[in-house]
Amino acid sequence: MLVELRAENYAVIDHAIAAFGPGLNLLTGETGAGKSILVDALALLMGGKASTELVRHGAEKAVVACVFEATPGAEAILEENGLDSEGADIILRREILANGKGRVFVNNQPATVSVLRQLAPELALVHAQSETLTSFDQAQQRVLLDRFGGVSAEPASDAFALWRDAQSKLSDLLQGEQDRLRMVDLWSYQAKEIEAARLEPGEDERLETDKRVLANAEKLYAAAMGAFDQLYEGGASAEAALRTAQRNVEELARYDTRFTDAAQQLAAARATIGDLSATLRDYAEGISASPERLAEIEDRLAAIDRLKRKYGHTVTEVIAFGEDVARKLAEVEDRDEILKTLRKDLDHAAAGYRNAAAALTTQRKAAAQKLAKVAAQQINSLAMKVQFEVGVAANESESAWTSQGWDTVEYRIATNAGEPLKPLHEIASGGEMSRVMLALKVAVEEGTAKSKRNPTPRTLVFDEIDIGIGGRAAEAVGQKLKALSRGQQVLCVTHLPQIAAFADQHILIDKREEQGRTKTMVRLLDDRARTYEVARMVSGAKVTDTSLQHAAQMIAASR
């Protein structure tokens, strides 16, 4: 839901803040006050094209910002783009500088227009007078049809993923096949060389240690035996000194118990010295100054170094390299069998996708007939007389396969008798387009409500939906907007009191002149002010008691 919209130095707006609520939010005001400008500002925050002409004369930059309630889908988009979420809200801000440059911020973090466009389908769908229907392309038309018919593309999506995976595996094997064959001799030599070495992980580190010991055997023997003598064997050894000290302290402990612990500590020290001395003696006895073993180790290390220079920095990397080339050789040797298996897997996956996509086409065609009938009734109740159909065309060629099936969905309409049906985007009138969109949305939302499917969380925005209508048709539009707003937030710019009477929140856009400059003011009306505004829309510039009574009756009737 859209919570707030701000604009500063934007077109004729000096500074304006509009707060919105759930349900139906209607914007009214005199012609030229800036109602559609606010809708255009929201479209800009949904990733619309910016222009320096939007910067208010004399200002350095225009700023538009809004606050939406967060949705799980929107938060996922933020995470994908490395942007932090901001609690329960998503804050969008866009600056247009007078020099033509611009900046985008999402939750006060620098972002791009691309991120705004990714967020737009999750947050709001804007049907503005200046819109070129880019936000309601064939993909969106397909989404609306699937929603109406309760059609799930998940089976086709899963089948498509399996097909793409099988296709990728086969392509990887076929790609560069000649290069693989040319490399067979080299891979064979490398695999044999590494296998013949019979390497063990960490072997080079162990051999380096053994080499240092053998190369310094005499020094190590002398150091170990010297330490052994000083600690245990010599006449003035540490063990002898500790033994004498222990006897003396034990004698003290016989008469004074305070020395009992000291005697035990000395005994423990003698035991530690004894263990360490034994270790030193055993180490010295195990040292063997073998020139033959030293030469053997040096030869082995030289061989390992040669392999590391060619195949990796460590023995582990060399072993991994050998395993990799062995795998490649096995693939080449088993190529025919592997190709046969992969082609069989691809054919099986393709058949699975065809079945899923065909089932999806059948469901969409059935839903298209129902939606065309219901939508035509809804559109014709809005002061239009049209023919309407929903076309579903299946393109079974692999180039047209997608995770959403192979269908092209196109809404076609004829707004005048005798005219051929044309794609929806060829409608000339923005007002007609808005009414068609309203009718479609109501048809879909009523259909999902009957089947108890949840409505989408997006905010729907309609600009100048009442162009060319009045009387009962206007009341019908108001009723449809009200019905649509029960499931999701709706914003609408209107000039008709019959529609304004249905508002849950009524926002007045007023243009005033202060100090020689025109300023646009935005104000949320209370019940009394709302009645007065509806009366103004009924009677024009002069509000009479009769128009006030009429306005009050219209508002009461709408409830």
C-alpha positions in Angstrom: 0.0 0.0 0.0 1.2 3.5 -0.8 1.4 5.4 2.4 2.8 8.8 1.3 3.8 10.7 -1.8 6.0 13.9 -1.7 7.0 16.3 -4.5 9.3 19.3 -4.3 10.0 21.7 -7.1 8.3 19.3 -9.5 6.5 20.9 -12.5 4.1 23.5 -10.9 4.4 21.9 -7.5 6.5 23.9 -5.0 6.2 21.5 -2.1 3.4 19.0 -1.6 2.8 15.9 0.6 -0.1 13.5 0.0 -1.0 10.9 2.6 -3.0 7.9 1.5 -4.9 5.1 3.2 -6.5 1.8 2.4 -9.4 1.4 0.1 -10.4 4.1 -2.5 -8.3 7.3 -2.5 -9.7 9.9 -4.9 -7.9 13.1 -6.0 -10.0 16.0 -7.1 -9.5 19.7 -7.9 -9.8 22.3 -10.6 -8.4 21.6 -14.1 -4.7 22.4 -14.2 -4.3 22.2 -10.4 -1.8 19.4 -10.7 -3.8 16.2 -10.0 -2.3 14.2 -12.9 1.1 15.7 -12.1 1.1 13.7 -8.8 0.2 10.5 -10.7 3.1 11.3 -13.1 5.4 11.7 -10.1 4.4 8.3 -8.8 5.0 6.9 -12.3 8.5 8.4 -12.2 9.2 6.6 -9.0 8.1 3.4 -10.7 11.0 3.8 -13.2 9.4 6.2 -15.7 11.4 8.4 -18.0 12.6 11.7 -16.4 13.0 15.1 -18.1 14.6 18.4 -17.1 11.2 20.0 -18.0 9.9 18.5 -14.8 12.2 20.8 -12.7 10.2 23.8 -11.5 11.4 27.1 -13.0 14.2 28.6 -11.0 14.9 25.5 -9.0 18.2 23.5 -9.1 16.4 20.1 -8.9 13.1 18.4 -8.6 12.6 15.7 -5.9 9.8 13.1 -5.7 9.6 10.5 -3.0 7.1 8.0 -1.7 6.7 5.4 1.1 5.2 2.0 0.4 4.4 -0.8 2.9 7.0 -3.6 2.2 6.1 -6.9 0.7 8.1 -10.1 0.7 8.5 -9.9 -3.0 9.9 -6.3 -2.8 12.2 -7.2 0.0 13.6 -10.1 -2.1 14.3 -7.7 -5.0 16.1 -5.4 -2.6 18.3 -8.3 -1.3 19.1 -9.3 -4.9 20.3 -5.8 -5.6 22.4 -5.5 -2.4 20.0 -3.0 -0.7 19.0 -3.1 3.0 15.3 -3.3 3.9 14.0 -0.5 6.1 11.6 -2.3 8.5 8.0 -2.4 7.4 8.4 0.3 4.8 10.1 0.9 1.4 11.2 4.5 0.8 11.8 5.5 -2.8 13.3 8.9 -3.8 14.3 10.3 -7.2 16.0 13.6 -7.9 16.0 15.3 -11.4 18.7 17.9 -11.7 18.3 21.0 -13.9 21.5 20.0 -15.8 19.9 16.7 -16.9 21.5 14.4 -14.4 19.5 12.4 -11.9 19.9 10.3 -8.8 17.8 7.4 -7.3 17.7 6.3 -3.7 15.9 3.3 -2.2 15.7 3.2 1.6 18.2 6.2 1.5 20.7 4.0 -0.3 22.0 4.9 -3.8 20.3 2.8 -6.4 19.4 2.8 -10.1 16.3 3.3 -12.2 16.5 -0.4 -13.1 15.8 -1.2 -9.4 12.7 1.0 -9.5 11.5 -0.8 -12.5 12.1 -4.2 -10.8 10.1 -3.0 -7.7 7.3 -1.5 -9.7 5.3 -4.7 -10.4 5.4 -5.5 -6.7 4.3 -2.0 -5.5 2.1 -0.2 -7.9 0.6 -0.3 -11.4 0.1 3.2 -12.8 -2.4 3.9 -15.6 -1.6 7.5 -16.4 -2.8 9.7 -19.2 0.8 9.9 -20.5 1.3 6.2 -20.2 2.3 4.2 -23.4 1.1 0.9 -22.0 4.7 -0.3 -21.4 3.6 -1.4 -17.9 0.8 -3.5 -19.4 2.7 -5.4 -22.1 1.9 -9.0 -23.2 3.7 -10.4 -20.2 1.4 -8.4 -17.9 -1.6 -9.4 -19.9 -0.6 -13.1 -19.5 -0.2 -12.6 -15.7 -3.7 -11.0 -15.5 -5.2 -13.9 -17.5 -3.4 -16.5 -15.3 -4.7 -14.8 -12.2 -8.2 -14.7 -13.5 -8.2 -18.4 -14.4 -6.2 -19.5 -11.4 -3.7 -20.9 -13.9 -0.3 -22.0 -12.4 2.7 -22.1 -14.6 4.8 -24.0 -12.0 4.6 -27.4 -13.8 5.8 -25.7 -17.0 8.5 -23.8 -15.1 9.8 -27.0 -13.5 9.8 -28.8 -16.9 11.5 -25.9 -18.6 14.3 -25.9 -15.9 14.9 -29.7 -16.5 15.0 -29.1 -20.3 17.4 -26.2 -20.0 19.7 -28.3 -17.7 19.7 -31.3 -20.1 20.3 -28.9 -23.0 23.2 -27.3 -21.2 24.9 -30.6 -20.4 24.7 -31.8 -24.0 26.0 -28.5 -25.3 28.9 -28.5 -22.9 29.9 -32.0 -24.1 29.6 -31.1 -27.8 31.2 -27.7 -27.5 34.9 -27.8 -28.3 34.9 -31.5 -29.1 37.8 -31.1 -31.6 39.8 -29.4 -28.9 39.2 -32.2 -26.6 40.4 -34.8 -29.1 43.6 -32.8 -29.7 44.2 -32.8 -26.0 43.8 -36.5 -25.4 47.6 -37.3 -25.9 48.6 -34.5 -23.5 46.0 -35.6 -20.9 47.2 -39.2 -21.2 50.8 -38.2 -20.6 49.8 -35.9 -17.6 47.6 -38.6 -16.0 50.3 -41.2 -16.3 53.1 -38.9 -15.0 51.0 -38.0 -11.9 49.8 -41.6 -11.3 53.4 -42.9 -11.6 54.5 -40.5 -8.9 52.1 -42.1 -6.4 51.8 -38.9 -4.4 50.3 -38.7 -1.0 48.7 -35.5 0.5 51.2 -33.6 2.7 54.1 -35.9 1.5 56.4 -33.0 0.6 56.0 -31.4 4.0 56.9 -34.6 5.8 59.9 -35.2 3.5 61.2 -31.6 4.1 61.2 -32.3 7.8 63.0 -35.6 7.4 65.6 -33.9 5.1 66.3 -31.2 7.7 66.9 -33.9 10.3 69.2 -36.0 8.2 71.2 -33.0 7.0 71.8 -31.9 10.6 72.0 -35.3 12.2 75.2 -34.6 14.2 74.0 -31.3 15.5 70.7 -32.7 16.5 72.3 -35.8 18.2 74.7 -33.5 20.1 72.0 -31.1 21.2 69.6 -33.9 22.3 72.4 -35.8 24.3 73.7 -32.6 25.8 70.2 -31.7 27.1 69.9 -35.3 28.4 73.1 -35.1 30.4 72.2 -31.7 31.9 68.8 -32.8 32.8 69.3 -36.4 34.0 72.6 -38.2 33.4 75.4 -35.8 34.5 76.7 -35.5 38.1 75.4 -31.9 38.3 72.2 -32.7 36.4 68.9 -31.0 37.2 67.4 -34.3 38.3 70.2 -34.8 40.9 69.7 -31.3 42.2 66.0 -31.8 42.5 66.5 -35.2 44.2 68.7 -33.6 46.9 66.3 -30.7 47.3 63.4 -33.1 47.6 65.0 -35.0 50.5 65.7 -31.8 52.4 62.1 -30.5 51.9 60.7 -33.9 53.0 62.8 -33.7 56.1 61.2 -30.2 56.8 57.8 -31.6 56.1 58.2 -34.2 58.9 58.2 -31.4 61.4 56.2 -28.7 59.6 53.3 -29.7 57.4 53.5 -26.4 55.5 56.2 -28.0 53.3 54.2 -31.1 52.3 52.9 -29.5 49.1 56.4 -28.3 48.3 57.8 -31.8 48.6 55.0 -33.1 46.3 55.8 -30.4 43.7 59.5 -31.3 43.7 58.5 -35.0 43.2 56.3 -34.0 40.2 59.1 -31.9 38.8 61.5 -34.8 39.0 59.0 -37.0 37.2 58.6 -34.4 34.4 62.4 -34.1 34.1 62.6 -37.9 33.9 60.0 -38.1 31.1 61.6 -35.3 29.1 65.0 -36.9 29.5 63.8 -40.2 28.2 62.3 -38.5 25.2 65.6 -36.7 24.4 67.5 -40.0 24.8 65.1 -41.9 22.5 65.2 -39.1 19.9 69.0 -39.1 19.9 69.2 -42.9 19.6 66.8 -42.7 16.6 68.9 -40.3 14.6 70.6 -42.1 11.8 73.1 -40.1 9.7 72.3 -42.0 6.5 73.7 -40.3 3.3 71.8 -42.8 1.2 68.4 -41.9 2.8 69.2 -38.2 2.5 69.9 -38.6 -1.2 66.7 -40.6 -1.7 64.6 -37.9 0.0 66.3 -35.1 -2.1 65.5 -37.0 -5.3 61.9 -37.5 -4.2 61.5 -33.8 -3.3 63.0 -32.8 -6.7 60.5 -35.0 -8.5 57.6 -33.6 -6.5 58.8 -30.0 -7.2 58.8 -30.7 -11.0 55.2 -31.9 -10.7 54.2 -28.9 -8.7 55.8 -26.5 -11.2 53.6 -28.1 -13.9 50.3 -28.9 -12.2 49.8 -27.0 -8.9 51.3 -25.2 -6.0 50.8 -28.1 -3.6 50.8 -31.9 -3.7 47.0 -31.8 -3.1 46.5 -29.6 -6.2 48.7 -31.9 -8.3 46.6 -34.9 -7.2 43.4 -32.9 -8.0 44.8 -32.0 -11.4 45.5 -35.7 -12.1 42.0 -36.7 -11.1 40.5 -34.0 -13.4 42.5 -35.1 -16.5 41.6 -38.7 -15.7 37.9 -37.7 -15.7 38.3 -35.9 -19.0 39.9 -38.9 -20.5 37.1 -41.1 -19.3 34.5 -38.7 -20.8 36.3 -38.9 -24.2 36.5 -42.7 -24.0 32.8 -42.9 -23.0 31.7 -40.0 -25.3 29.4 -42.1 -27.5 27.6 -43.6 -24.5 27.4 -40.3 -22.7 26.1 -38.5 -25.8 23.4 -41.2 -26.2 22.4 -40.8 -22.6 22.3 -37.0 -22.7 20.3 -36.9 -25.9 17.8 -39.3 -24.4 17.6 -37.1 -21.3 17.1 -34.1 -23.5 14.3 -35.7 -25.5 12.6 -36.9 -22.3 12.8 -33.4 -20.8 11.5 -31.8 -24.1 8.6 -34.1 -24.1 7.8 -33.3 -20.5 7.9 -29.6 -21.3 5.7 -30.0 -24.3 3.1 -31.8 -22.2 3.2 -29.1 -19.5 3.1 -26.2 -22.0 0.3 -27.7 -23.9 -1.7 -28.2 -20.7 -1.0 -24.6 -19.8 -2.3 -23.5 -23.3 -5.5 -25.4 -22.8 -6.1 -23.8 -19.4 -5.3 -20.3 -20.7 -7.6 -20.7 -23.7 -10.5 -21.8 -21.5 -9.8 -18.8 -19.1 -9.5 -16.4 -22.1 -13.0 -17.2 -23.2 -14.4 -16.5 -19.8 -12.3 -13.4 -19.2 -13.3 -11.9 -22.6 -17.0 -12.4 -21.9 -16.8 -10.9 -18.3 -14.5 -8.1 -19.3 -16.7 -7.1 -22.2 -19.7 -6.8 -19.9 -17.7 -4.7 -17.4 -16.3 -2.4 -20.1 -19.7 -1.9 -21.7 -21.2 -0.9 -18.4 -18.7 2.1 -18.4 -20.3 4.1 -21.2 -18.5 2.2 -23.9 -19.7 -0.2 -26.5 -16.9 -2.5 -27.5 -16.1 -6.0 -28.7 -13.4 -7.6 -26.7 -11.4 -10.8 -26.9 -8.4 -12.4 -25.4 -6.1 -14.2 -27.8 -3.9 -17.1 -26.8 -1.4 -18.2 -29.5 0.9 -21.2 -28.9 4.3 -21.1 -30.5 5.7 -24.6 -30.1 9.1 -23.9 -31.6 11.9 -24.2 -29.1 13.0 -20.6 -29.6 9.7 -19.6 -28.0 9.9 -21.8 -24.9 10.0 -20.0 -21.6 9.5 -20.8 -18.0 5.9 -19.4 -18.4 5.0 -21.6 -21.3 5.1 -20.9 -25.0 1.9 -18.8 -25.3 1.6 -15.2 -26.5 -1.4 -13.6 -24.8 -2.9 -10.5 -26.4 -6.0 -8.5 -25.5 -7.8 -7.1 -28.5 -10.6 -4.6 -28.7 -12.9 -2.7 -31.1 -14.2 0.5 -29.5 -16.6 1.3 -32.4 -19.1 -0.8 -34.3 -17.8 -2.1 -37.6 -14.1 -1.7 -36.7 -11.8 -4.7 -36.6 -10.4 -5.9 -33.3 -7.0 -4.4 -32.6 -4.4 -4.9 -29.9 -5.2 -3.1 -26.7 -2.2 -0.7 -27.0 -3.6 0.8 -30.1 -6.4 2.4 -28.2 -6.1 6.2 -28.9 -7.9 7.6 -25.8 -6.2 7.6 -22.5 -9.6 7.8 -20.8 -10.8 4.7 -22.7 -7.6 2.9 -21.8 -8.1 3.6 -18.1 -11.7 2.4 -18.2 -10.7 -0.8 -20.0 -8.0 -1.4 -17.3 -10.5 -0.7 -14.6 -13.0 -3.1 -16.1 -10.3 -5.8 -16.5 -9.1 -5.4 -12.9 -12.6 -5.6 -11.6 -13.4 -8.7 -13.7 -10.2 -10.4 -12.4 -10.6 -9.3 -8.7 -14.3 -10.4 -8.7 -13.2 -13.7 -10.2 -10.5 -14.3 -7.7 -12.8 -13.3 -4.8 -15.3 -15.9 -5.9 -12.7 -18.6 -6.0 -11.2 -17.3 -2.7 -7.8 -16.5 -4.3 -5.9 -13.7 -2.6 -5.7 -10.4 -4.4 -2.4 -8.9 -5.4 -0.9 -6.4 -2.9 -0.2 -3.7 -5.5 -1.6 -0.2 -5.5 -3.6 0.5 -8.6 -3.6 4.1 -10.0 -6.1 5.4 -12.6 -5.8 8.9 -14.0 -8.7 10.7 -15.6 -10.8 7.5 -15.8 -14.0 9.5 -16.2 -13.3 11.3 -19.5 -16.3 11.3 -21.8 -18.8 9.7 -19.3 -21.4 11.0 -16.9 -24.7 10.1 -15.3 -25.3 6.4 -14.7 -22.0 5.4 -16.3 -20.1 7.6 -13.9 -21.9 6.0 -11.0 -21.0 2.6 -12.4 -17.4 3.6 -12.6 -17.5 4.7 -8.9 -19.1 1.4 -7.9 -16.5 -0.6 -9.7 -13.6 1.5 -8.2 -15.2 0.9 -4.8 -15.5 -2.9 -5.4 -11.9 -3.1 -6.6 -10.7 -1.1 -3.6 -12.0 -3.7 -1.2 -9.2 -6.0 -2.1 -6.4 -3.6 -2.7 -5.6 0.1 -2.5 -6.8 2.2 -5.4 -5.9 5.8 -6.3 -7.9 7.7 -8.9 -8.0 11.2 -10.4 -11.6 12.2 -11.1 -13.6 15.3 -12.2 -17.0 13.7 -11.5 -18.9 14.0 -8.2 -20.6 10.7 -8.8 -17.2 9.0 -8.5 -15.8 11.3 -5.8 -18.8 10.4 -3.5 -17.4 6.8 -3.2 -14.0 7.9 -1.7 -12.6 6.4 1.5 -10.0 9.2 1.5 -10.7 12.3 -0.5 -7.7 14.5 -1.4 -8.0 18.0 -2.8 -5.4 19.4 -5.1 -5.7 23.2 -5.1 -3.7 25.7 -7.1 -3.0 29.1 -5.5 -0.9 32.2 -6.3 1.5 33.5 -3.6 4.1 36.3 -4.1 3.7 36.1 -7.9 4.3 32.3 -8.1 1.8 29.5 -8.6 1.8 26.8 -5.9 -0.1 23.6 -5.7 -1.5 22.6 -2.3 -2.5 19.0 -1.3 -5.1 18.5 1.5 -6.8 15.5 2.9 -10.5 16.5 3.4 -12.6 15.8 6.5 -16.3 14.9 6.1 -17.4 18.5 6.0 -14.8 19.7 3.5 -15.5 16.6 1.5 -19.1 17.4 1.2 -18.3 20.9 0.1 -15.8 19.7 -2.5 -18.4 17.3 -4.0 -20.9 20.1 -4.0 -18.4 22.3 -5.9 -18.0 19.5 -8.5 -21.8 19.3 -8.8 -22.6 23.0 -9.2 -19.3 24.6 -10.3 -17.8 27.7 -8.9 -20.8 28.7 -6.8 -21.7 26.2 -4.1 -25.4 26.5 -3.1 -27.4 24.9 -0.3 -29.1 22.7 -2.9 -25.7 21.5 -4.2 -24.6 20.8 -0.6 -27.7 18.7 0.1 -27.2 16.9 -3.2 -23.6 16.2 -2.3 -24.5 14.9 1.1 -27.1 12.6 -0.4 -24.6 11.3 -3.0 -22.1 10.5 -0.3 -24.6 8.8 2.0 -25.9 6.8 -1.0 -22.4 5.6 -1.9 -22.0 4.2 1.6 
